[in-house]
Amino acid sequence: MSIFSYVTNLKLLFNPFHSSSKLCRNVLSLVPPSASTQVNVNITKRDVNSQMVLEYKNGQKLDLEVTDNLDYHSLMRQISKTPNELKLKESI
C-alpha cells in the first residue's frame, strides 16, 4: 500500500531553479494518478528553501522545510512515519 493512500492533501512550494526543489519534484512524482490525494503546487521565483505540507487522514499535519542538507531517505522516513503509525492502529 502506498504512503499516499493515507495522505489527503499535499502542498508544495518551491523555486524550480533552487537545488532543494529536486526533492519536492521527486515526492510529487511518487503520487500515483489513482490516489485521492489533493495536490497543490506553488512555484516561486524567490530564493527560499522548499516547503512541503502533508495532511493525513487522521487529521495530523506534517510541515517540512526542505533544505539542501536534507537527503531523500531522511525525507521519506519523515513522510512515512505517520502512515506507519496509522497502519499499526488499524491492525490492532
N, C-alpha and C positions, 0 to 999 in steps of 0.2 A: 504494500500500500504506500502510496506517495505521501510525502510530507504535506503537499498542498491539498490533500483531501481534508486536512484539519485547519487550513488557513482560509479565512473568509475574505480578507482584504490584504492586498499587497500594495504599498505605496512606495515609490522610488523617486528620489530627487538626485540628479547628478549632472555634472558637466561632462559631455561625451569626450572632451579633449583632456580631461584630467585622468591620471593613472588609476585612481580609485574607482572609476566608473566601470572598469572591466569586471569587477566582482558583481556589481549590480546587473550588468548585462548577462553574466553567467547565470545568476539566480533567476532572472527573467526567462531565460531560455529553458529552464527546468520546469516551468509551469506548463503542464500538459493542456492541450486545447479542450479536453473533455472536463477539466477541473472547473468547479463552480466558484473559483477564486476571482474576486473582482480586482482588476489590476489598474492602478493609476500611476502613470509615468509622467514626471515633470522634468523637462530639460531646462538647464540654466546656463548662462554664459559666465556667471560669477565663478571665481576661483575658490570654491568651497569643497570640503570633504563631502562625499556622497552620503545620503541618508536613506535608510530603509526602515519602514514601519510594517510590521506584520500583526494582524489581528486574528486570533484563533477562535474556534467555535465556542470555547468555554468562556469567552469574554476577555481573556488575557491579551495584553498588548505588548509587543516587543519593539522598542525603539533602538535602532542601531546606527551608530555613526561609522561609516565605512572609511577607514583611513588607509594610507599606504602601508602601514605596519601590519595590517590585518591580512592573514593569508586565507586561502579558500577553505581549508579544512577547519580552522577555528570558527570561521563564519558559519559554515554548515553545521558545526557542533552546536553553536548557539541557537540557530534556527530550529534544529530538530529536537532540542531539549524539551520544549513544551509538548509537541506531539507524542514524544515517548512517554511523558507523564500521563497524557490522556489515554494512550493505549493501555497503560498499566491500570488505570481506573476502570476502563471498560472491561478488562479481563477479570476484575475482582467481583 
